[in-house]
Amino acid sequence: IVASSVAVANAGVTQSADQSNSTENNIEVPTREGDLDTRQVLQPGPMDGGRQRNESFQDGFAVAEAQSGKVAVISYNDPAGGDGVVATSAASASANVDQSVSQSNESTNNFDDDVMVLNSGGNGRGGQSNESRQSGGAFSIAGSHEVSVKQSGRVEAGGDGINATSAAVASATVRQHVDQTNTTDLIDFADAQTVQGDQKVMLPQRNRASQRGEALAQAFASNVSVIQKGKVVAGGTGVQGVSTASATAKVDQTADQFNNLEPVFEEEEAAEEAEVQDGDKKEPRWNRYRNRARTGAVAVAQNVHITTDRVTAGGDGVVGVSTASAQALGGNARRRHGGENDVETLEAAEKSNGGPWSAVNGLYDGERPSAFAYAKAAQVNINTKGAIVAKGNGVYAMSYANAEAQAEDGRAVALAKADDVNVTVRDDVTAGKTGVYAGSVAEANANNGAGVERTSQGNVSVAIKKGTVTGGSGYYGVAVVGGNHNRITIGSDGAVTSASNHAIYGGDQDEIVSNKGMVIGNVDLGGGSNAFNNKSSGSFYTAKTVDLNGGLLTNSGLL
């Protein structure tokens, strides 16, 4: 059975400009001072009194929105050669703006050896100049709806048994590039004569470029629910429920600016006689570049609830995942001018109260960042009521959020939040890998530690009410990663072990183990504040390692 609702939206804007001017002047003026036409030499670059100028202005905006619908499957008995039941709500939105400008001015001036240069240049009316302005915005939003599967009877599948997924993917990209070049060649300028004293030739060459880009991507996935009664036999994963959201926003801005004044002399000794001014503050040859970018990525996944009966799987037995990933790359609040090493930082702008950024502004109460990433994963709840036999992990439950914000300049903020994870086992779990693997993990990276990074992880709870959880060789019976204040509870009818006598593993956070049943093998609770409480009805058969990181082992039962 395959049931799906899929929405795809793509919006793209491509703008390009290629501008060029090219002149070649032969400066041939009689040496008789009374007949001099000084206009031919007053405005060099080009030398005949004209000017070379390119102007380009680009504005481009792309908006993409995709919303998929709700998917619900109710099934009884499903023999399938491939996958058994596949239910998917998927939305994908992509917005892209691509702007490029190429501007060039080229002037070649051939001087006759009889030319007399009078007061050439300097008044700003001649010369070469390029100006480019680029403004681009890409905005995308993707939302996937709820997915629910109710399966009873028997499922036999060569691939996955039951797979329920709500997936939202949003991307927004702005690319801006400008290439500006001014070139003036003076051929045999040294052979020309100058009058009116110590005369210098002024050749203005200017490049000016400004870029502004905004990219915002938002992805929202919905709840996933699976209720399975009966038996699932699968060659791949037995039962899987996933709510996943991914958002990526990127602004890429580059500028290449070049000015070149090239006196070319036919005789080496003539070079020392030429006087060509390289420019000063009033009449320079300069490059000015201003750029500003803002990126925002928001990814939010929702709850996953799974209740299963008997499962036999060639891969993992039961998988529940809520995962959110947000990347905001390339934001800045920068202005550069006057040369490649002259940098001035802009003051941060005030928060916007409307438009596509309004939802983002409410997620962070500090100064508006140039790059902002927010990822939020939700709860995962798995309840197994029948025996699980899997070649991979018996039960895998994870709430995972990852946020990355990278700003070239300005403030970068990355916020990641994972939620609670709860696993309840009421029958045997036999796995080739870890019996029960559960975690709540949040990771944030803002300018590789230089920005604002905030993470929040939920609590992890694993309760073995009944049955024996057995991990494979080299694996643990129960493993908990991340989380906050975590609890592992073994009831009076429960047991935990593995084929290599590795019973329980804990991560860097706090773990408390309460055993009323049986634990056989090594216990390593990692970092944090830990405790192992062996109750009066509990039996703890240790192997080589009991590492509680300095925590307390309390025994009221059999040790």
C-alpha positions, 0 to 999 in steps of 0.5 A: 500500500502506498499513500502519499501527498506530495507538493513541490514548488520551485521559483527562480530568477536569473538576471545577467548583464554583460556591458563593455566599452572599447576605444582606440585613439590615435593622438596626432596633433601638430606641434605648432602651439597656435593650432593645438586642439587641446580637447583631444588631450584634456580628457584622457581615458579615453583621451578625446574628451569622452568617457566610458561608463557602464551602469547596471541595476538588478532587482530580483525576488523569488517566492516558493510555497509548498503545502502537502496534505494529510495522509491516513491509512487503515489496513488489514493484512498486507502481503507485499513483495516490496514495502508493506505500507508506505504513507508519506506527506512531503513538501518541498519548496525552493527559491533561487535568485541568481544575479551576475554583472560583467562590466569592462572599459578598455581604452588604447591611446597611441601618441605621436611623438609630436604631440604636446599635452596641455593640462590634461585631465583632472576635471572629472568629466572624462575617464572610465567608470562602472557602477552596479547595484544588485538587490535579491530576495529568496523566500521559501516555505514548505509544510507537510501534513499529518500522517497516520497508519493503523495496521492490523493483521499480518504484514509481510514485506520484502522491504520495509514493513510500515513506513510513515513519514511527514517531511518538509524541505525548504531552500532559499539561495541568493547568488550575486556576482559582479566583475568590473574592469577598467584598462587604459593603455598609453602607447609611446606616451613618453615621446609626447611633449608636455607644456605649462611646466611640470604637467601630469596626466590625470586618468580617473578610473572608478568601480562602484558595486553594491549588493544586498541579499536576503534568503529565508527558508522555513520548513514545518513537518507534522505529527506522525502516528503508527498503531500496529496490531498483529505481526510485521515481518520485513526484510528491511525496517519493521515499523518506522515513523519519521517527522523531519524538517530541513531548511537551508538559506544561503547568500553568496556575494562576490565582487572582482574589481580591477583598475589598470593604467598601463604605460607601454613604451617602445624604448626602455629609457623613455620610461623614466621621462613619463609622468603619469599620476596614479591618483589621489583622494580627489581624482583617484583610481578606486574601487568601492564595494558595499554588501549586506546579507541576511539569512534565516532558516527555520525547521520545526518537526513534530511528534512521533507516536508508535505502538507496535505488536510483534515485529521481525525485521532484517534491519531495525525493528521499530524506529521513531525519529523527530528531526529538524535541521536548519542552516543559515549561511552567508549573512553579514552586516558589512560595508566595504569601501575605498579598497580591499582592506578598508572595511567599515561595519554597519550598525545592526538594523532594527527588527522588522515588524512585518513581511516574511521575517516577522515569524523569525523575529519572534524566535529570538529576543536579542539584536537582529542577527545577520545569520539566524538558524532555528531547529526544533524537534519534538517528542518521540514515544514508542510503546512495544507490546509484542516481541521484537526480533531485529538484525539491526537495533531492536528499538531506535528512538531519537529527537534530534535538532541541529542548527548552524548559522555562519555569518561572514560579518555581523551576528550569527545565532543558532538555536536548537531544541530537542524534546523528550523521548519515551520508550516502553517495552512490554515484551522481549526485544532481541537485536543484532545491534543495540536492544533499545537506543534512545536519545535527545540531542541538540547541536548548535554552531554559530560562527564556529563558536564565536556567535550565539549558540543555545541548545536544549535537550529533553529527558529520555526515559526507557522503561522495561516493564516486561520481557528481556532486552538483549543487545548483540555482540559488541552492543549494549542492551540499553543505550541512552545518549544526550537528553537531560535528566534521564531515567532507565527503569527495569520492572520486576518482570524485565531484564537487560543484557547483551550477547557480550555482557554489555547491559546499560550505557549512558551519555554525558547527561544525568542517568538514574537506573532503577532496577526491580528486575534483572541486569546482567553485564557492564554498566557505563553511565558516562558523564553527568550525575548518575545513580544505580538503585538496585531495588529489593526485588532486583538482581544485578549481575555485574561484569567487569565495569560499573562506571557511574562517574562517581555516582552512588550505587544503592543495593537493596536486592541481589548484587 
